[in-house]
Amino acid sequence: MALPSSLKGGTGMELALLIDFGSTYTKVTVVDVVSAEVVATAKGLTTVETGILEGLEQALEEIKPHFAGDLPQFQHRLACSSAAGGLRMVAIGLVKELTAEAARQAALGAGARVLGVYAHRLTAAEVAQIDANCPDIILLAGGTDGGNSDTILYNARMLAGARCGNTIIVAGNKSVAPEVRDILAQSGKDVRLTENVLPELNKLNVEPARETIRRTFLEKIVEAKGLRQAAKYIQGVLMPTPAAVLQAAELLAKGTPEEPGWGELVIVDIGGATTDVHSLAAGHPSRSGVTFKGLPEPFAKRTVEGDLGMRVSALSLLETVGAKQLASYAGVTEEEVISYVRMAHDHVALLPSDHNQRRIDTAMARLAVDLAMERHAGTLETAWTPMGAMYIQHGKDLTQVPYLIGTGGVIVHHPNAKEILQGALFKQEQPTVLRPQNPRMMLDKEYILAAVGLLAEVNATAALRLAKKYIAKI
């Protein structure tokens, strides 16, 4: 990779070291902020068990040749992480379709992996399930402001006796939030109060909860994940990796005062543990005669599918999609599919070594994208009235979104990325699923999005220019 002119001349140099501690690899990107160019990239195998610095040090060794054998002075050193399971959360609310869903959206938007969503009064079995999952953070919501208070108070008493989930963020009915805090604090829980995620019916307010989750991640979860070891290399682990990608996506969509964005877009991120979909779109009905039903959708929405990963979750992907469907797409036997998927699960750094393995890997990625988009996109329901048929939309209408961006190791390094990304497109056989119909398909060819989200913390316009430069049309 050629050095940017600012480095060649030795003046005007402003280097940022951007680190992503992933579940499989630790990825390092060095960017010249002045020219908005990537100077060097490298990766090392993430080793949470023996010390997370091993992968980072390996990656830093790889970039030294770009700087005559010595690491330069970095003006910015920023990091994000999804290692050690990422940020693991549970969301609790009053009604599944309302406050529980609002809490889930807040957790996902903060970059969390949501282990469970619970509604109404918690049962002893559900508390036991929460204990078994042992989340990093519990987000407790319930009731609009001035509305139902009994349920959130009851759930606070139930959580007070839970063995796990010692950090609880309360984002429910403000009328009883202090009482909820006191109940939990008296049992030794670390309690954080924030604004209600659903202060009024059909009014989402997830940003305060997201910010509280992020601050908690910085204060406590970094220590729990062993990331404090990396402190000498960085100014701070700023956010979970998915939050960095979502921040990059929002920047790319909305732009800055100095640089316009691209407008509405969808990003599909295929990882070793999950497949995430980010939609930056209003999602309003795109055809006449359609009525929207349910909670308003956030403009920046993220969903995460923990059963659709390429390596860590490969066995779950096999179980969800089925060996028969994978074999049919890949043109191989079911036995070959089962053997390869088991190998991929056991060896997270595995790369396909022959034609059949490459076809299986492609099938896994294509079908993961297909199912993840089906779960993320909105749907249409036909309802019959005395006046005839009417159509009801649930979730976002993404049919007219102009950009579809693919990222993640399997698609970035694939010789035919378009084949994988096409799994996200609208299907005639699924006319009620509101997937993108005719977007311009783009590729995050340098795996740059997480780095863009980090760089946005110090220079949003440079970060946006970086994204525009390295996200290319397929």
C-alpha positions as CSV (number, residue, x, y, z in Angstrom):
1,M,0.0,0.0,0.0
2,A,1.4,3.4,-1.0
3,L,2.1,5.9,1.6
4,P,-0.1,9.1,1.5
5,S,1.7,12.3,0.4
6,S,1.6,13.7,4.0
7,L,3.8,10.8,5.1
8,K,6.2,11.0,2.2
9,G,6.8,14.6,2.8
10,G,7.1,14.2,6.5
11,T,4.9,17.2,7.3
12,G,1.2,17.6,8.0
13,M,1.2,14.1,9.5
14,E,-1.6,13.1,11.8
15,L,-1.8,9.4,12.4
16,A,-4.6,7.5,14.1
17,L,-4.2,3.9,15.3
18,L,-7.6,2.3,15.2
19,I,-8.0,-1.2,16.9
20,D,-10.8,-3.6,16.7
21,F,-10.6,-6.5,19.2
22,G,-12.8,-9.0,17.5
23,S,-14.1,-12.4,18.6
24,T,-11.8,-14.0,16.1
25,Y,-9.2,-11.5,15.0
26,T,-7.7,-8.3,16.4
27,K,-7.7,-5.8,13.5
28,V,-5.4,-2.8,13.3
29,T,-5.9,0.1,10.9
30,V,-3.5,3.1,10.6
31,V,-5.1,6.2,9.0
32,D,-3.6,9.5,8.0
33,V,-6.3,11.8,9.2
34,V,-5.1,14.8,7.0
35,S,-5.4,12.9,3.7
36,A,-8.2,10.5,4.9
37,E,-6.1,7.5,3.7
38,V,-5.4,4.1,5.1
39,V,-1.6,3.8,5.7
40,A,-1.5,0.2,6.9
41,T,-3.7,-2.7,8.0
42,A,-3.0,-5.9,9.8
43,K,-4.6,-8.5,12.0
44,G,-3.7,-11.1,14.7
45,L,-5.6,-13.9,16.2
46,T,-7.6,-12.7,19.3
47,T,-6.5,-14.6,22.4
48,V,-8.7,-13.7,25.3
49,E,-7.8,-16.8,27.2
50,T,-4.0,-16.2,27.3
51,G,-3.9,-12.4,27.0
52,I,-5.7,-10.1,24.6
53,L,-2.5,-8.3,23.8
54,E,-1.0,-11.2,21.8
55,G,-3.2,-10.5,18.8
56,L,-2.6,-6.8,19.0
57,E,1.1,-7.2,19.3
58,Q,1.1,-9.5,16.3
59,A,-0.8,-7.0,14.2
60,L,1.5,-4.2,15.3
61,E,4.5,-6.2,14.3
62,E,3.0,-6.6,10.8
63,I,2.6,-2.9,10.3
64,K,6.1,-1.9,11.3
65,P,7.5,-2.4,7.7
66,H,5.3,0.4,6.6
67,F,7.3,2.7,8.9
68,A,10.8,1.6,8.2
69,G,10.6,-1.0,11.0
70,D,9.5,1.2,13.9
71,L,6.1,2.2,15.0
72,P,5.5,5.9,14.5
73,Q,4.0,8.4,16.9
74,F,0.3,8.1,16.8
75,Q,-1.7,11.3,17.5
76,H,-4.9,9.2,18.2
77,R,-5.1,5.7,19.6
78,L,-8.6,4.4,19.7
79,A,-10.2,1.0,20.1
80,C,-13.5,-1.0,20.1
81,S,-14.1,-4.5,21.1
82,S,-16.4,-7.5,20.6
83,A,-14.0,-9.9,22.2
84,A,-15.0,-12.3,25.0
85,G,-18.6,-12.4,23.8
86,G,-18.9,-8.6,23.3
87,L,-21.3,-6.6,25.4
88,R,-23.9,-9.1,26.7
89,M,-27.2,-7.7,27.8
90,V,-30.7,-8.7,28.9
91,A,-33.7,-6.3,28.2
92,I,-36.8,-6.3,30.4
93,G,-40.0,-4.3,29.8
94,L,-43.7,-4.2,30.5
95,V,-45.3,-5.2,27.1
96,K,-43.3,-7.3,24.6
97,E,-44.3,-5.1,21.6
98,L,-43.8,-1.8,23.5
99,T,-41.4,-1.1,26.4
100,A,-39.6,-4.5,26.1
101,E,-39.0,-3.8,22.4
102,A,-37.9,-0.3,23.1
103,A,-35.4,-1.6,25.7
104,R,-34.2,-4.2,23.1
105,Q,-33.7,-1.4,20.5
106,A,-31.7,0.6,23.0
107,A,-29.4,-2.3,23.9
108,L,-28.8,-3.3,20.2
109,G,-28.2,0.3,19.2
110,A,-25.5,0.5,22.0
111,G,-23.7,-2.4,20.4
112,A,-24.9,-5.2,22.7
113,R,-25.6,-8.8,22.1
114,V,-29.1,-9.3,23.6
115,L,-29.2,-12.6,25.3
116,G,-32.9,-12.4,26.2
117,V,-35.9,-10.1,26.2
118,Y,-38.5,-10.4,28.9
119,A,-41.9,-8.8,29.3
120,H,-44.6,-8.5,32.0
121,R,-43.7,-9.9,35.5
122,L,-40.6,-11.9,35.7
123,T,-41.0,-15.5,36.8
124,A,-38.6,-17.4,39.0
125,A,-37.7,-19.5,36.0
126,E,-36.9,-16.4,34.0
127,V,-34.7,-15.1,36.7
128,A,-32.9,-18.4,36.8
129,Q,-32.4,-18.1,33.0
130,I,-30.9,-14.6,33.5
131,D,-28.6,-16.1,36.1
132,A,-27.5,-18.8,33.7
133,N,-26.8,-16.3,30.9
134,C,-25.0,-14.0,33.3
135,P,-25.3,-10.8,31.3
136,D,-22.8,-7.9,31.7
137,I,-25.7,-5.4,32.0
138,I,-29.5,-5.7,32.6
139,L,-31.6,-2.9,31.0
140,L,-34.8,-2.7,33.1
141,A,-37.7,-0.7,31.6
142,G,-41.4,-0.8,32.0
143,G,-44.3,1.6,31.9
144,T,-44.7,5.0,30.3
145,D,-44.0,8.0,32.5
146,G,-46.8,8.2,35.0
147,G,-48.2,4.9,33.7
148,N,-48.0,1.4,35.0
149,S,-45.7,1.2,38.0
150,D,-46.5,-2.2,39.6
151,T,-44.6,-4.3,37.1
152,I,-41.3,-2.5,37.1
153,L,-41.3,-2.5,40.9
154,Y,-42.1,-6.2,41.0
155,N,-39.3,-7.0,38.5
156,A,-36.9,-4.9,40.6
157,R,-37.6,-7.1,43.6
158,M,-37.2,-10.2,41.6
159,L,-33.8,-9.0,40.2
160,A,-32.7,-8.0,43.6
161,G,-32.4,-11.7,44.4
162,A,-30.6,-12.6,41.1
163,R,-27.1,-13.9,41.5
164,C,-25.8,-12.5,38.1
165,G,-26.4,-9.2,36.4
166,N,-25.0,-7.0,39.1
167,T,-25.1,-3.9,36.8
168,I,-28.6,-2.7,36.1
169,I,-29.6,0.3,34.1
170,V,-33.1,1.5,34.9
171,A,-34.9,3.2,31.9
172,G,-38.6,3.0,32.8
173,N,-41.4,4.9,34.4
174,K,-39.8,8.0,35.8
175,S,-42.4,8.3,38.6
176,V,-41.1,5.2,40.3
177,A,-37.5,5.0,38.9
178,P,-35.9,6.3,42.2
179,E,-37.8,3.6,44.2
180,V,-36.7,1.0,41.7
181,R,-33.1,2.2,42.1
182,D,-33.4,1.9,45.9
183,I,-34.8,-1.6,45.8
184,L,-31.9,-2.8,43.7
185,A,-29.2,-0.8,45.4
186,Q,-30.2,-2.2,48.8
187,S,-29.4,-5.7,47.5
188,G,-25.9,-4.6,46.4
189,K,-26.6,-4.0,42.7
190,D,-24.8,-1.3,40.8
191,V,-27.7,0.8,39.5
192,R,-27.7,3.5,36.9
193,L,-30.8,5.7,36.2
194,T,-31.5,7.1,32.8
195,E,-34.5,8.4,30.9
196,N,-37.5,6.2,30.0
197,V,-37.0,4.4,26.7
198,L,-40.8,4.8,26.1
199,P,-41.9,8.0,27.9
200,E,-45.2,8.0,26.0
201,L,-47.0,5.5,23.9
202,N,-45.5,5.3,20.4
203,K,-42.6,7.7,21.4
204,L,-39.2,6.0,21.4
205,N,-36.4,7.6,23.5
206,V,-33.5,5.2,23.3
207,E,-30.5,7.6,23.0
208,P,-30.1,8.3,26.7
209,A,-30.2,4.6,27.5
210,R,-27.6,3.9,24.7
211,E,-25.3,6.6,26.1
212,T,-25.7,5.2,29.7
213,I,-24.8,1.7,28.3
214,R,-21.8,3.1,26.6
215,R,-20.5,4.9,29.7
216,T,-21.1,1.7,31.7
217,F,-19.1,-0.3,29.1
218,L,-16.2,2.1,29.5
219,E,-16.3,2.1,33.3
220,K,-16.9,-1.6,34.1
221,I,-17.1,-4.0,31.1
222,V,-13.7,-3.1,29.8
223,E,-12.2,-4.3,33.0
224,A,-14.3,-7.5,33.1
225,K,-13.3,-8.4,29.5
226,G,-9.6,-8.1,30.3
227,L,-9.1,-5.2,27.9
228,R,-7.4,-3.0,30.5
229,Q,-4.2,-4.8,29.5
230,A,-4.3,-2.8,26.3
231,A,-4.4,0.6,28.1
232,K,-0.7,1.4,27.2
233,Y,-1.5,1.2,23.5
234,I,-4.7,3.2,23.5
235,Q,-6.4,6.3,24.9
236,G,-9.5,4.3,25.7
237,V,-11.7,1.4,24.5
238,L,-14.5,3.7,23.4
239,M,-17.3,1.4,22.5
240,P,-18.4,-2.1,21.5
241,T,-17.5,-2.9,17.9
242,P,-21.1,-3.0,16.6
243,A,-21.7,0.5,18.1
244,A,-18.6,1.7,16.1
245,V,-20.0,0.2,12.9
246,L,-23.5,1.8,13.6
247,Q,-21.8,5.1,14.3
248,A,-20.0,4.8,10.9
249,A,-23.2,3.9,9.2
250,E,-25.0,6.9,10.6
251,L,-22.2,9.2,9.7
252,L,-22.1,7.8,6.1
253,A,-25.9,8.3,5.8
254,K,-26.3,11.8,7.4
255,G,-22.9,13.4,6.6
256,T,-21.4,16.3,8.4
257,P,-21.8,20.1,8.0
258,E,-18.6,20.0,5.9
259,E,-19.3,16.8,3.9
260,P,-22.6,15.4,2.6
261,G,-23.6,11.8,3.3
262,W,-25.0,9.3,0.9
263,G,-28.5,9.2,2.4
264,E,-30.4,6.1,3.4
265,L,-28.5,2.8,3.4
266,V,-28.3,-0.8,4.8
267,I,-25.1,-2.5,6.0
268,V,-24.8,-6.3,6.4
269,D,-21.9,-7.4,8.6
270,I,-21.1,-11.1,8.4
271,G,-18.9,-12.1,11.4
272,G,-17.6,-15.3,13.0
273,A,-20.1,-15.1,15.9
274,T,-23.0,-13.1,14.5
275,T,-24.5,-11.5,11.3
276,D,-25.6,-8.0,12.0
277,V,-27.8,-5.8,9.9
278,H,-27.8,-2.0,10.2
279,S,-30.4,0.1,8.5
280,L,-30.1,3.9,8.3
281,A,-33.5,4.7,7.0
282,A,-36.9,6.1,8.0
283,G,-38.6,3.0,6.7
284,H,-41.9,4.7,6.1
285,P,-44.4,2.9,3.7
286,S,-43.2,3.4,0.1
287,R,-46.6,2.7,-1.5
288,S,-50.0,4.2,-1.0
289,G,-52.7,2.5,0.9
290,V,-50.4,1.0,3.5
291,T,-50.8,1.8,7.3
292,F,-48.0,1.5,9.7
293,K,-48.6,-0.4,13.0
294,G,-46.4,-0.9,16.1
295,L,-43.6,1.1,17.7
296,P,-41.9,3.8,15.5
297,E,-38.7,2.4,14.1
298,P,-35.4,4.2,15.0
299,F,-33.7,5.8,11.9
300,A,-30.5,4.0,13.0
301,K,-31.5,0.4,13.7
302,R,-29.4,-2.7,14.3
303,T,-30.3,-6.3,14.6
304,V,-27.9,-9.1,15.6
305,E,-28.4,-12.7,14.8
306,G,-26.3,-14.9,17.1
307,D,-27.2,-18.1,15.3
308,L,-25.9,-16.9,12.0
309,G,-22.1,-16.7,12.5
310,M,-19.4,-18.1,10.2
311,R,-17.1,-19.7,12.8
312,V,-18.0,-19.4,16.5
313,S,-21.7,-19.8,15.7
314,A,-21.2,-22.1,12.7
315,L,-23.0,-25.0,14.3
316,S,-26.0,-22.8,15.1
317,L,-26.0,-21.6,11.5
318,L,-26.1,-25.2,10.3
319,E,-28.9,-26.0,12.7
320,T,-30.9,-22.9,11.7
321,V,-30.4,-23.1,7.9
322,G,-30.1,-26.9,7.6
323,A,-27.5,-29.1,5.9
324,K,-29.8,-29.8,3.0
325,Q,-30.2,-26.2,2.0
326,L,-26.5,-25.4,2.4
327,A,-25.6,-28.5,0.4
328,S,-28.1,-27.6,-2.3
329,Y,-26.7,-24.1,-2.7
330,A,-23.1,-25.2,-2.6
331,G,-23.6,-28.2,-4.9
332,V,-22.0,-30.6,-2.5
333,T,-23.2,-33.5,-0.3
334,E,-24.8,-32.9,3.1
335,E,-21.9,-35.0,4.7
336,E,-19.4,-32.5,3.2
337,V,-21.3,-29.6,4.6
338,I,-21.6,-31.1,8.1
339,S,-17.9,-32.0,8.1
340,Y,-16.8,-28.5,7.0
341,V,-19.1,-26.6,9.4
342,R,-17.8,-28.7,12.4
343,M,-14.3,-27.9,11.3
344,A,-15.0,-24.2,11.0
345,H,-16.6,-24.2,14.5
346,D,-13.5,-25.9,16.0
347,H,-10.9,-23.8,14.1
348,V,-12.1,-20.2,14.1
349,A,-9.1,-19.1,11.9
350,L,-10.0,-21.7,9.2
351,L,-9.9,-20.7,5.6
352,P,-11.4,-22.9,2.9
353,S,-8.7,-24.9,1.1
354,D,-10.4,-26.3,-2.0
355,H,-13.3,-25.6,-4.4
356,N,-16.0,-27.5,-2.4
357,Q,-15.0,-25.8,0.9
358,R,-15.1,-22.4,-0.8
359,R,-18.6,-23.2,-2.1
360,I,-19.7,-24.3,1.4
361,D,-18.3,-21.1,2.9
362,T,-20.1,-19.0,0.2
363,A,-23.3,-20.9,0.9
364,M,-23.0,-20.2,4.6
365,A,-22.5,-16.5,4.0
366,R,-25.2,-16.2,1.4
367,L,-27.8,-17.9,3.5
368,A,-26.8,-16.1,6.7
369,V,-27.3,-12.8,4.8
370,D,-30.6,-14.0,3.4
371,L,-32.1,-14.9,6.8
372,A,-30.6,-11.9,8.7
373,M,-32.2,-9.5,6.2
374,E,-35.5,-11.4,6.4
375,R,-35.5,-10.9,10.2
376,H,-34.5,-7.3,10.0
377,A,-36.7,-5.9,7.2
378,G,-40.3,-4.9,7.8
379,T,-43.3,-7.0,6.6
380,L,-46.7,-6.4,5.0
381,E,-49.9,-7.9,6.4
382,T,-53.2,-8.1,4.5
383,A,-56.3,-7.3,6.5
384,W,-59.8,-7.6,5.1
385,T,-62.4,-4.9,5.9
386,P,-65.9,-4.2,4.6
387,M,-64.2,-1.8,2.2
388,G,-61.9,-4.5,0.9
389,A,-58.2,-5.4,1.5
390,M,-56.0,-3.0,3.4
391,Y,-52.3,-3.4,4.0
392,I,-50.5,-3.1,7.4
393,Q,-46.8,-2.5,7.7
394,H,-44.8,-3.8,10.6
395,G,-41.2,-2.6,10.9
396,K,-39.2,-0.8,8.2
397,D,-39.9,-0.6,4.5
398,L,-36.4,-0.9,3.0
399,T,-37.5,-1.6,-0.6
400,Q,-36.3,1.8,-1.9
401,V,-33.1,2.1,0.0
402,P,-30.4,3.2,-2.5
403,Y,-27.3,1.6,-1.0
404,L,-26.6,-1.9,0.3
405,I,-23.1,-2.3,1.8
406,G,-21.4,-5.6,2.7
407,T,-18.7,-6.0,5.3
408,G,-17.1,-8.7,7.4
409,G,-14.1,-10.9,6.6
410,V,-15.9,-13.5,4.5
411,I,-17.3,-11.0,2.0
412,V,-14.4,-8.5,2.0
413,H,-12.0,-11.3,0.9
414,H,-14.4,-13.2,-1.4
415,P,-13.8,-13.2,-5.1
416,N,-17.5,-12.8,-5.8
417,A,-18.8,-10.6,-3.0
418,K,-21.9,-9.8,-5.1
419,E,-23.1,-13.4,-4.9
420,I,-23.2,-13.2,-1.1
421,L,-24.8,-9.7,-0.8
422,Q,-27.5,-10.6,-3.3
423,G,-29.0,-12.8,-0.5
424,A,-30.3,-9.6,1.1
425,L,-32.3,-8.5,-1.9
426,F,-36.1,-8.5,-2.4
427,K,-37.6,-11.9,-3.4
428,Q,-40.6,-12.4,-5.6
429,E,-41.4,-15.5,-3.6
430,Q,-41.5,-13.4,-0.4
431,P,-43.4,-10.3,-1.5
432,T,-44.5,-9.4,2.0
433,V,-40.8,-9.0,3.3
434,L,-39.7,-5.4,2.6
435,R,-36.1,-6.0,1.6
436,P,-34.1,-3.7,-0.6
437,Q,-35.2,-4.0,-4.3
438,N,-32.6,-2.4,-6.5
439,P,-29.9,-0.9,-4.4
440,R,-26.4,0.0,-5.5
441,M,-24.3,-2.8,-4.0
442,M,-21.1,-1.6,-2.2
443,L,-18.2,-3.3,-0.5
444,D,-16.3,-2.3,2.6
445,K,-13.1,-3.4,0.7
446,E,-10.6,-2.4,3.4
447,Y,-12.9,-3.6,6.3
448,I,-12.9,0.0,7.4
449,L,-16.3,0.7,9.0
450,A,-15.4,0.0,12.6
451,A,-12.3,2.2,12.2
452,V,-14.5,4.9,10.7
453,G,-16.8,4.8,13.7
454,L,-13.8,5.2,16.0
455,L,-12.2,8.0,14.0
456,A,-15.6,9.9,14.1
457,E,-14.9,10.4,17.8
458,V,-12.1,12.8,17.0
459,N,-12.7,14.0,13.4
460,A,-16.1,13.1,11.9
461,T,-15.5,14.8,8.5
462,A,-12.2,12.9,8.0
463,A,-13.9,9.7,9.0
464,L,-16.7,10.3,6.5
465,R,-14.2,11.0,3.7
466,L,-12.3,7.8,4.7
467,A,-15.5,5.8,4.4
468,K,-16.4,7.3,1.0
469,K,-12.9,6.6,-0.3
470,Y,-12.8,2.9,0.7
471,I,-16.3,1.7,0.3
472,A,-16.5,0.8,-3.4
473,K,-19.2,-0.3,-5.8
474,I,-19.2,-4.0,-6.4
